[in-house]
Amino acid sequence: MGARRPASNSGFGRPGMAAWVPSDALDRRLLCGTEYGTVRYVGSVSPTAGIWLGVEWDDPQRGKHDGTYEGTQYFKCRHPKGGSFIRPNKANFGVDFLTAVKDRYALNDERDVQHGTENTLVFGKKTVEFVGMDSIAEQQSQLNQLVDISVRECAVSHAGQKEEISRTCANIRHINLSKNLISSWETVTAIASQVQNLETLNISENKMKFPSTSTSVSGAFSKLRILALNQTEITWAEVLLCAPGWPALEELYLTSNNITVLERPDNVLQTLKLLDLSDNQLLDGNQLHLIAHLPRLEQLILRNTGISSIHFPDAGFGCKTKMFPSLKSLAINDNKISQWSSINELDKLPSLRSLQCHNNPFMDTEKNPETLRQLIIAKISQLEVLNKSEILPAERKGAELDYRKIFGNDWLAAGGNWNPEKNKPSEEFLAAHPRYPSLCLKSMTIQRVKGLLYRLLKIPGSELKLSYESSKLEGKEVELDNDLKPLQFYSIENGDCVLVRW
């Protein structure tokens, strides 16, 4: 449901006549019909009479010039055809939050209450029965029951009267304020400060000004867990300036914001579990090192970020990185990763379980999609889900076995050998196939392992008893009791502990 223009904005004069304009109109967001824009100029435009608004449109196709008219520059636009002039009476500067809520949920005092049957009230999509209710008291009660509010595209531009929201909607926890007329972060704070238990806030598609310097931390967002700031033109530096006010934030969505560089978050965002930076063109993969020490980050979404490589320089072949210690899920779809070495690097992530990597150039090196999937599975030891498809134990065993066969001759040619004393594969081979040594170990039979242990311990294999412990089988010890089976048969993985008794 569309929002009304407030009464104070309804008395604009005719074109050419004097017209009332909000005192803070400059840089305010507005609607003209269905088009969104930002006021960049308020004043006269020679040789016409009266006040004009110079508007930079969100859609540059809507405009006619760049703010220059008849040789005079009145304002600047990022697009050469992004601006035009309109009369104030064509501008909708929006409504306060509560007016939009009442309009959206058909509870505005100025409207007749929407009735369904004789004894029901239609409340949004919910039908509530009533018997001889007093309409104003009932409306107040209904507003007070609201927990999840969406006023998307309702032309919200300001908070309204102080404490009015907290008096009227005391139980709100989730707010969708996307695609409105919010011009500044201060407005968002003014609304949030009146919502005591705010947990989820979506203010995407509002082009607004954010603090450029450190500000005093308010308690407005003290319980906020999920925040969406997609398409708001926020920079990473501005994120970090606002972040001290988000002490409990777990999910942060920042897509399509032209973020190109990152900075290390010091003492902020430490509770973050999910970060979405999709559709921001990062300068390079090294930018990721700057957010790599967020201790609780479990999900990182980097679709279409322009990265061409991933590298964790703190860890060598077959070792685990200290970066992204809790990262379980990574999405790197639609990027420019062309080398398999970046996939090798992902095996260094200690907690990685899920990967999405569609639409990257490295995938074009293998025509058969099944073989491609097997290669990725074999290269990343702890992966359980690939491109949203679960990796079953049998598939992993097959992938690792095929990988060992495919590159077996290359391993031998590079100096590999089944005899540990002679096994010295080249650095080049290890760089291309860092998991190969551990795959060879997994393919060894229990009998061969006992033979190696005999060389080390000088104890006959018949006297050795082998078992292993796994983090996946806490408190349980599995006996390796069949000498003819390979270690892989028992699903031993990197990090598992083999116990030797005699």
Secondary structure as the mmCIF struct_conf table of DSSP 4:
data_model
#
loop_
_struct_conf.conf_type_id
_struct_conf.id
_struct_conf.beg_label_comp_id
_struct_conf.beg_label_asym_id
_struct_conf.beg_label_seq_id
_struct_conf.end_label_comp_id
_struct_conf.end_label_asym_id
_struct_conf.end_label_seq_id
HELX_LH_PP_P HELX_LH_PP_P1 GLY A 2 PRO A 6
HELX_RH_3T_P HELX_RH_3T_P1 ALA A 7 ASN A 9
BEND BEND1 SER A 10 SER A 10
HELX_LH_PP_P HELX_LH_PP_P2 PHE A 12 ARG A 14
TURN_TY1_P TURN_TY1_P1 PRO A 15 GLY A 16
BEND BEND2 MET A 17 MET A 17
TURN_TY1_P TURN_TY1_P2 SER A 23 ASP A 24
TURN_TY1_P TURN_TY1_P3 LEU A 26 ASP A 27
STRN STRN1 ARG A 29 CYS A 32
TURN_TY1_P TURN_TY1_P4 GLY A 33 THR A 34
STRN STRN2 GLU A 35 GLY A 43
TURN_TY1_P TURN_TY1_P5 SER A 46 PRO A 47
BEND BEND3 THR A 48 THR A 48
BEND BEND4 GLY A 50 GLY A 50
STRN STRN3 TRP A 52 TRP A 57
BEND BEND5 ASP A 58 ASP A 59
HELX_RH_3T_P HELX_RH_3T_P2 PRO A 60 ARG A 62
BEND BEND6 LYS A 64 LYS A 64
STRN STRN4 HIS A 65 HIS A 65
BEND BEND7 ASP A 66 GLY A 67
STRN STRN5 THR A 68 TYR A 69
TURN_TY1_P TURN_TY1_P6 GLU A 70 GLY A 71
STRN STRN6 THR A 72 GLN A 73
BEND BEND8 ARG A 78 HIS A 79
TURN_TY1_P TURN_TY1_P7 PRO A 80 LYS A 81
STRN STRN7 GLY A 83 ILE A 86
HELX_RH_3T_P HELX_RH_3T_P3 PRO A 88 LYS A 90
STRN STRN8 ASN A 92 ASN A 92
STRN STRN9 VAL A 95 ASP A 96
HELX_RH_AL_P HELX_RH_AL_P1 PHE A 97 ARG A 104
TURN_TY1_P TURN_TY1_P8 TYR A 105 ALA A 106
TURN_TY1_P TURN_TY1_P9 ASP A 109 GLU A 110
BEND BEND9 ARG A 111 ARG A 111
HELX_LH_PP_P HELX_LH_PP_P3 ASP A 112 GLN A 114
STRN STRN10 HIS A 115 HIS A 115
BEND BEND10 GLY A 116 THR A 117
TURN_TY1_P TURN_TY1_P10 GLU A 118 ASN A 119
STRN STRN11 THR A 120 PHE A 123
TURN_TY1_P TURN_TY1_P11 GLY A 124 LYS A 125
STRN STRN12 LYS A 126 GLU A 129
BEND BEND11 VAL A 131 GLY A 132
HELX_RH_AL_P HELX_RH_AL_P2 SER A 135 GLN A 145
STRN STRN13 ASP A 148 SER A 150
TURN_TY1_P TURN_TY1_P12 ARG A 152 GLU A 153
BEND BEND12 CYS A 154 CYS A 154
STRN STRN14 VAL A 156 HIS A 158
BEND BEND13 GLN A 161 GLN A 161
TURN_TY1_P TURN_TY1_P13 LYS A 162 GLU A 163
HELX_RH_AL_P HELX_RH_AL_P3 GLU A 164 THR A 168
TURN_TY1_P TURN_TY1_P14 ALA A 170 ASN A 171
STRN STRN15 HIS A 174 ASN A 176
BEND BEND14 LYS A 179 ASN A 180
STRN STRN16 SER A 184 SER A 184
HELX_RH_AL_P HELX_RH_AL_P4 TRP A 185 ALA A 192
TURN_TY1_P TURN_TY1_P15 SER A 193 GLN A 194
TURN_TY1_P TURN_TY1_P16 GLN A 196 ASN A 197
STRN STRN17 THR A 200 ASN A 202
TURN_TY1_P TURN_TY1_P17 SER A 204 GLU A 205
STRN STRN18 LYS A 209 LYS A 209
BEND BEND15 SER A 212 THR A 213
HELX_LH_PP_P HELX_LH_PP_P4 SER A 216 SER A 218
BEND BEND16 GLY A 219 GLY A 219
TURN_TY1_P TURN_TY1_P18 ALA A 220 LYS A 223
STRN STRN19 ILE A 226 ALA A 228
TURN_TY1_P TURN_TY1_P19 ASN A 230 GLN A 231
BEND BEND17 THR A 232 THR A 232
HELX_RH_AL_P HELX_RH_AL_P5 TRP A 236 CYS A 242
HELX_RH_3T_P HELX_RH_3T_P4 ALA A 243 GLY A 245
TURN_TY1_P TURN_TY1_P20 PRO A 247 ALA A 248
STRN STRN20 GLU A 251 TYR A 253
BEND BEND18 SER A 256 ASN A 257
BEND BEND19 ASP A 266 LEU A 269
TURN_TY1_P TURN_TY1_P21 GLN A 270 THR A 271
STRN STRN21 LEU A 274 ASP A 276
TURN_TY1_P TURN_TY1_P22 SER A 278 ASP A 279
BEND BEND20 LEU A 283 LEU A 283
HELX_RH_3T_P HELX_RH_3T_P5 GLY A 285 ILE A 291
TURN_TY1_P TURN_TY1_P23 ALA A 292 HIS A 293
TURN_TY1_P TURN_TY1_P24 PRO A 295 ARG A 296
STRN STRN22 GLN A 299 ILE A 301
TURN_TY1_P TURN_TY1_P25 ARG A 303 ASN A 304
TURN_TY1_P TURN_TY1_P26 PRO A 313 ASP A 314
BEND BEND21 ALA A 315 ALA A 315
TURN_TY1_P TURN_TY1_P27 PHE A 317 GLY A 318
BEND BEND22 LYS A 322 PHE A 324
TURN_TY1_P TURN_TY1_P28 PRO A 325 SER A 326
STRN STRN23 SER A 329 ALA A 331
BEND BEND23 ASP A 334 ASN A 335
TURN_TY1_P TURN_TY1_P29 TRP A 340 TRP A 340
HELX_RH_AL_P HELX_RH_AL_P6 SER A 341 LEU A 346
TURN_TY1_P TURN_TY1_P30 ASP A 347 LYS A 348
TURN_TY1_P TURN_TY1_P31 PRO A 350 SER A 351
STRN STRN24 SER A 354 GLN A 356
BEND BEND24 ASN A 359 ASN A 359
HELX_RH_3T_P HELX_RH_3T_P6 PRO A 361 THR A 365
BEND BEND25 LYS A 367 LYS A 367
HELX_RH_AL_P HELX_RH_AL_P7 PRO A 369 LYS A 379
BEND BEND26 ILE A 380 ILE A 380
TURN_TY1_P TURN_TY1_P32 SER A 381 GLN A 382
STRN STRN25 VAL A 385 LEU A 386
TURN_TY1_P TURN_TY1_P33 ASN A 387 LYS A 388
STRN STRN26 SER A 389 GLU A 390
HELX_RH_AL_P HELX_RH_AL_P8 PRO A 393 ILE A 406
TURN_TY1_P TURN_TY1_P34 PHE A 407 PHE A 407
HELX_RH_AL_P HELX_RH_AL_P9 GLY A 408 ALA A 413
TURN_TY1_P TURN_TY1_P35 ALA A 414 GLY A 415
BEND BEND27 TRP A 418 ASN A 419
TURN_TY1_P TURN_TY1_P36 PRO A 420 LYS A 422
HELX_RH_AL_P HELX_RH_AL_P10 GLU A 427 ALA A 432
TURN_TY1_P TURN_TY1_P37 PRO A 434 ARG A 435
HELX_RH_AL_P HELX_RH_AL_P11 TYR A 436 SER A 443
BEND BEND28 MET A 444 MET A 444
STRN STRN27 THR A 445 THR A 445
HELX_RH_AL_P HELX_RH_AL_P12 ILE A 446 LEU A 457
HELX_RH_3T_P HELX_RH_3T_P7 GLY A 461 GLU A 463
STRN STRN28 LYS A 465 GLU A 469
HELX_RH_3T_P HELX_RH_3T_P8 SER A 471 LEU A 473
TURN_TY1_P TURN_TY1_P38 GLU A 474 GLY A 475
STRN STRN29 GLU A 477 GLU A 479
TURN_TY1_P TURN_TY1_P39 ASP A 483 LEU A 484
BEND BEND29 LYS A 485 LYS A 485
STRN STRN30 PRO A 486 PRO A 486
HELX_RH_3T_P HELX_RH_3T_P9 LEU A 487 TYR A 490
TURN_TY1_P TURN_TY1_P40 SER A 491 SER A 491
TURN_TY1_P TURN_TY1_P41 ASN A 494 GLY A 495
STRN STRN31 CYS A 497 ARG A 501
#
